[in-house]
Amino acid sequence: MTENSTSVTNKEFIFLCVVDNSPELSRALRFSCKRAKRVGGRVALAYVIPPAEFQHWLGVGELMQEEAREDAETLLDAAAKDVVELTGKLPMFFVRQGNTATELIELINEEDTISLLVLGAASGKDGPGPLVKYMVENAAGKLQVPVTIVPGNLTDEHIDSIT
């Protein structure tokens, strides 16, 4: 076995899960955790802070960004607790600022440790959600990793049985 094949074989699988305040986050997170635990991998959590929409007064824009950072910390802390509970390992964290789809593509292309992007799809009549739609329709050729889309209507039991 060559040195390169050994390093590839021993590579830890990193499942990147996008953290937001959507109901389908819990589905994507559970899937990521269960798969990571099964294959001896790890979960990475990504949160993208949207750019401040109100830039007219510097103080207001800074306040909005600070509130967005606090929201990110709250969501990431909650998700991290779930990851530790389900996998026994601390997650990796990535926090970016900008357009979510653009930042995710850049993150995946910059971080060669990421093995798989896991997204939760909304199960309502409005479709899977803008990020899922964009990633499937526009970004598939730009990504360096596969994408797994977890339906938002799956139960814990169903996720557990397929992971």
C-alpha positions in Angstrom: 0.0 0.0 0.0 1.4 3.4 -0.9 1.6 6.3 1.4 -1.1 8.2 -0.4 -3.6 5.3 -0.3 -3.0 4.9 3.5 -3.7 8.6 4.1 -6.9 8.4 2.1 -8.1 5.3 3.9 -7.5 6.9 7.3 -9.2 10.1 6.4 -12.0 11.0 8.9 -15.3 11.7 7.2 -16.7 15.1 8.0 -20.4 15.7 7.6 -21.1 19.4 7.1 -24.5 20.5 8.4 -25.9 24.0 7.8 -27.2 25.5 11.0 -30.2 27.9 10.7 -33.5 28.3 12.5 -35.5 26.1 10.1 -37.5 23.1 11.4 -35.7 20.8 9.0 -32.4 21.5 10.7 -33.1 18.8 13.3 -33.5 16.2 10.5 -30.3 17.1 8.8 -28.4 17.3 12.1 -29.7 13.9 13.2 -28.8 12.3 9.9 -25.3 13.9 10.0 -24.7 12.7 13.6 -26.0 9.2 13.0 -23.9 8.7 9.9 -20.8 10.2 11.5 -21.1 8.0 14.5 -21.6 4.9 12.3 -18.5 5.5 10.1 -16.3 7.0 12.9 -16.5 10.4 11.4 -17.3 13.8 12.7 -19.9 16.6 12.3 -19.1 20.1 11.3 -21.6 22.9 11.8 -21.7 25.9 9.4 -23.6 29.1 10.1 -23.6 31.9 7.6 -24.5 35.4 9.0 -26.3 37.3 6.3 -25.0 40.7 5.4 -26.6 43.6 7.3 -29.4 45.0 5.2 -29.4 48.4 6.8 -26.1 50.2 6.2 -27.1 53.9 6.4 -25.9 54.5 9.9 -22.7 52.7 11.0 -23.9 52.2 14.5 -27.2 50.5 13.4 -25.4 48.2 11.0 -22.9 47.2 13.7 -25.7 46.5 16.2 -27.5 44.4 13.6 -24.3 42.4 13.0 -23.7 41.9 16.7 -27.3 40.6 17.1 -26.7 38.3 14.2 -23.5 36.9 15.8 -25.4 36.3 19.1 -28.1 34.4 17.2 -25.4 32.4 15.5 -23.8 31.5 18.8 -27.2 30.5 20.3 -28.1 28.2 17.4 -24.6 26.7 17.2 -24.5 26.0 20.9 -27.8 24.2 20.7 -26.8 22.2 17.7 -23.4 21.4 19.3 -25.2 19.9 22.3 -27.2 17.7 20.0 -24.0 16.6 18.2 -22.2 15.7 21.4 -25.2 13.8 22.7 -25.6 11.8 19.5 -22.0 11.3 18.6 -19.9 11.7 21.7 -17.6 14.1 19.9 -17.4 17.9 19.7 -18.3 19.3 16.3 -16.2 21.5 14.1 -17.5 25.0 13.7 -17.5 27.3 10.7 -19.0 30.8 10.8 -19.0 32.9 7.7 -20.7 36.1 6.7 -22.4 36.8 3.3 -24.7 34.9 1.0 -25.3 31.4 2.4 -25.0 29.5 -0.8 -21.9 31.4 -1.9 -20.2 31.0 1.4 -21.0 27.3 1.6 -19.5 26.7 -1.8 -16.3 28.6 -0.9 -16.1 26.8 2.5 -16.3 23.4 0.9 -13.8 24.2 -1.8 -11.4 25.6 0.8 -11.7 22.9 3.5 -10.6 19.6 2.0 -11.5 17.9 5.3 -15.2 18.2 4.5 -16.6 14.9 3.0 -20.3 15.5 2.6 -22.8 18.4 2.7 -26.0 17.5 4.5 -29.1 19.7 3.9 -32.5 19.4 5.3 -35.4 19.9 2.9 -38.6 21.5 3.9 -41.6 19.2 3.5 -44.3 21.9 2.9 -46.0 22.9 -0.3 -43.5 25.7 -0.9 -40.8 23.3 -1.9 -37.6 22.1 -0.4 -36.3 25.6 0.5 -34.2 28.2 -1.3 -30.8 26.8 -0.2 -31.6 23.2 -1.2 -33.1 24.4 -4.5 -30.0 26.5 -5.3 -27.6 23.8 -4.4 -29.3 21.2 -6.6 -30.0 23.5 -9.5 -27.0 25.8 -9.6 -24.2 24.6 -7.4 -23.9 20.9 -8.1 -21.1 21.4 -10.6 -19.2 23.8 -8.3 -19.0 21.6 -5.2 -16.1 19.2 -4.4 -18.3 16.9 -2.3 -21.6 15.0 -2.6 -24.8 16.6 -1.2 -27.3 14.6 0.9 -30.7 16.1 1.1 -32.7 14.8 4.1 -36.5 15.2 3.8 -37.9 17.3 6.6 -40.8 14.9 7.3 -38.6 11.9 8.3 -39.0 10.7 11.9 -36.1 9.9 14.2 -36.8 6.2 13.8 -36.7 6.5 10.0 -33.4 8.4 10.1 -32.0 5.9 12.6 -33.0 3.0 10.4 -31.4 4.4 7.2 -28.2 5.6 8.8 
